[in-house]
Amino acid sequence: MSLGESSDRIRQMIEERFEKVALDPASERKFPIGPESARRLGYDPDELDALPPPATESFAGVGNPLALGELRPGQVVLDIGCGAGLDCLLAARRVGPSGRVIGADMTGVMVDKARANAQAAGIGNAEFHLADARELPVGDATVDLVISNGVFNLCRDKTRVLAEIVRVLRPGGRLQMADILLREDVTPEQVAQKGEWSD
Ligand SMILES: C[S@@+](CC[C@H](N)C(=O)[O-])C[C@H]1O[C@@H](n2cnc3c(N)ncnc32)[C@H](O)[C@@H]1O
């Protein structure tokens, strides 16, 4: 299998995995997800309870990126790999009606779910796009804060994703990211195996 084919296959497996997290979160057995996981990661329980349940049931983050810095009314936030939109909804409330939140995710059903969640929560200043982290759906120097939660580890082309983040951030803008990392070395063979990425 060529590098391009293995890359496409890994991408497809990641997408299938998160389709399941969007459509059938109760079936997830391997990683902690949902509102209990969010509570354990330090999210404010009152803020979580104030959201419609579908907005928290597919939460698959590994930390709390919004806790890493303050947001101000009027700011523009971009969430890379927004999933079902929990961080976007919380950010949208913080930046208020003069601010804007853009969620981007490569899994279509996650994007649909995030849109429905924003509508159910009565949030009008968040928009969601089907997009890959390698091609962010915003202009140069237009974003005050980029957030990402549990996504960077899934991106094969990390240099390109970081270049995109640098492109979209305004001067003085910030990146607040939560992710997981391995402490041991990974062989090229492991990198090429779909299971290492998607299971
Ligand atoms: C672990 S989930 C986290 C979702 C969300 N950030 C949260 O905290 O619930 C990873 C998400 O990243 C998305 N994703 C993975 N690779 C991506 C990429 N290259 N570009 C855009 N989204 C990606 C998946 O579709 C999935 O929704």
PDBQT file of the ligand as one rigid body, heavy atoms in Angstrom, charges set to zero:
ROOT
HETATM    1  C1  LIG A 201     -11.492  13.258  19.842  1.00  0.00    +0.000 C 
HETATM    2  S1  LIG A 201     -12.720  14.065  18.849  1.00  0.00    +0.000 S 
HETATM    3  C2  LIG A 201     -12.839  15.613  19.676  1.00  0.00    +0.000 C 
HETATM    4  C3  LIG A 201     -14.044  16.414  19.259  1.00  0.00    +0.000 C 
HETATM    5  C4  LIG A 201     -14.251  17.718  20.003  1.00  0.00    +0.000 C 
HETATM    6  N1  LIG A 201     -13.090  18.575  19.921  1.00  0.00    +0.000 N 
HETATM    7  C5  LIG A 201     -14.622  17.479  21.451  1.00  0.00    +0.000 C 
HETATM    8  O1  LIG A 201     -13.881  17.959  22.334  1.00  0.00    +0.000 OA
HETATM    9  O2  LIG A 201     -15.609  16.805  21.701  1.00  0.00    +0.000 OA
HETATM   10  C6  LIG A 201     -11.774  14.433  17.398  1.00  0.00    +0.000 C 
HETATM   11  C7  LIG A 201     -12.541  15.189  16.317  1.00  0.00    +0.000 C 
HETATM   12  O3  LIG A 201     -11.597  15.678  15.368  1.00  0.00    +0.000 OA
HETATM   13  C8  LIG A 201     -12.088  15.476  14.075  1.00  0.00    +0.000 C 
HETATM   14  N2  LIG A 201     -10.903  15.399  13.192  1.00  0.00    +0.000 N 
HETATM   15  C9  LIG A 201      -9.932  14.456  13.194  1.00  0.00    +0.000 A 
HETATM   16  N3  LIG A 201      -8.998  14.751  12.284  1.00  0.00    +0.000 NA
HETATM   17  C10 LIG A 201      -9.378  15.921  11.702  1.00  0.00    +0.000 A 
HETATM   18  C11 LIG A 201      -8.839  16.733  10.674  1.00  0.00    +0.000 A 
HETATM   19  N4  LIG A 201      -7.703  16.409  10.049  1.00  0.00    +0.000 N 
HETATM   20  N5  LIG A 201      -9.501  17.853  10.308  1.00  0.00    +0.000 NA
HETATM   21  C12 LIG A 201     -10.685  18.195  10.912  1.00  0.00    +0.000 A 
HETATM   22  N6  LIG A 201     -11.245  17.454  11.886  1.00  0.00    +0.000 NA
HETATM   23  C13 LIG A 201     -10.606  16.337  12.280  1.00  0.00    +0.000 A 
HETATM   24  C14 LIG A 201     -12.912  14.205  14.154  1.00  0.00    +0.000 C 
HETATM   25  O4  LIG A 201     -13.878  14.152  13.133  1.00  0.00    +0.000 OA
HETATM   26  C15 LIG A 201     -13.535  14.340  15.550  1.00  0.00    +0.000 C 
HETATM   27  O5  LIG A 201     -14.787  14.986  15.510  1.00  0.00    +0.000 OA
ENDROOT
TORSDOF 0
